[in-house]
């Protein structure tokens, strides 16, 4: 009796690609933040402090204005959402802006995932697509600072 499940089980024994979780490139001194600490920056936003909203929005406007005036810079805005009552399907979106105009966007299902994993997937897909453009600088705007930090963290974590 043959079935897709049995066929898959037989083929799994023939897999030869190995994953080295202790590869030298993930050790201290070889990671992205170790080699390029001045190329990655995070700007936290305190949504509960009403007094700093205007300052934070002004800073974001300045950042976007600078990025939109440089043809070698691409702004990637990412977000993800999980339907809360049932957690059935996560959805992610990324928008790509250059010189003040939207170049591209995509929406994709992320399957069953936590909100943080869906956000991480959105950032990852955004960076992958952004590298297909001829740019020297990628600015990522996301509402999850935890996920943004995790995106450049080479240590073992979900996602």
N, C-alpha and C positions, 0 to 999 in steps of 0.2 A: 504494500500500500504506500503510495507516494503522495506527498503533500508539500506545499511551499514551506511549511515549518520544518519538515524532515529534511528537505533539500537544503535549507539554510543551515541547519545543524551540521550536516555533512560538510558543507563548504566552509563553515567557521573553523574547522580543524585545519584547513589548508591556508589560512591567512599567514602571511610571512612578514607583514609590516609590523615593526616593533615601536613601542613608545617608551622613550627613556625619560622617566620622570626626574632623574637627577642629571640631566644634560648640563655640561659646563656653561652653556650660554645663559642659564637661569640663575647662576650663582652671583653673589655680590660682586659688583664691579663690571658686570657684563650686561646688566639690564638697561632698558631705555632710560630710566630716571637716573641711573648711575652715570651713564655716558653723556646725557644731554639734560642736565638738571635745569638749565636756563632756557630750554626750549619747551618745557611743559609747565603751565601755571594753572592754578585753580583759583576761582573767585567765588567765595561762598556768598550765599544770599540768605538773609534772615527774614523769612516771610512773616514772622510774628512781631517784628519790631517796626511799627508804623512810622516811627520818626526817620528811619533811614531808607524808606521806600524810594523817595524822590532821588536821593543820592545814588542808590543802587541802579535805578533806571537810567539816570544820567550817565553813569559809568558804562552801562551796557550800550547806550546810544553812542557814546564816544568810541567804544570798541568796534561797534558795527560800522560807524562812519569811517574809521581808519581802515578797516578791512575792505569796505566797499570802494575805497579810493585806490586800492592796490590791485592791479590786474593779476598778480601772482598769488593772491589770497582767495581762498574759498571758505565760505561760512557754511557749516553743516549744522542744522537744527534738528535734534532727534528727540523722540518721545516714544513711550510705550505705555500700554494700558492692559490691565487684566480685568475681565468682567468679574466683579467681586462676589456676587452671591454663589455662583457655581464654579468659578475658576476654570471655566471650560476652554477658553481660547485667549491667548495673549495676542495683541495686535501692535505692530510697531510702524513708525513713520519716520522718514528723514527728508528734509528739504535742503537743497543745495543752492546757495546764492553767491553770485560773483558780480562785482561792480554794481551792486544794488538791484540786480535782476535775478529772478529765480531761474536757474539753469535746468534743474531737474528735480524730481521728487519720486519717492516710492513708498508704497504701503505694502506690508507683508504680514501674514499670520505667523506667529511664533510657536504655535502649538500650546500644550499645557506647560506653563512656566510660571515661576514666581515673578513678581513685579521687577525685582532687581535683575533677574536673569534676562527678562524681556528688554529692559533698559540697556543692559550690557550688549545684547544681541543687536539692538538698534544702533548703538555707537560703533560696534564692530562692522556692521554692514555699511554704515555711513563713512567710516574711514576707508574701507575697501573701495567703495565707489569713488570717494574723493581722490584716491590715488590714481584713478583712471583719467582724471583731468590733468592738464599741464599746469600745476601749481607748485609753489615753494612753501606755502604756509597754509595750514588747515586750522580753522577756528571752529571748535565744537561747542555748541550751546545746548545744554541739557538741564532738566530740572532735578537731576539726581547727582549730587556731588559725590555721594558714596560710590555710585556706579562709575563715574568719571575717574575717580581714583583707582577703582578696581580694574578699569580698562588698561591702565599702564602698570599694574602690579603683576609681576611674573610669578608670585608665589601661588601655591595651590589653593584654588577656591572654586566654587560652583560657577557654571557658565562657561 
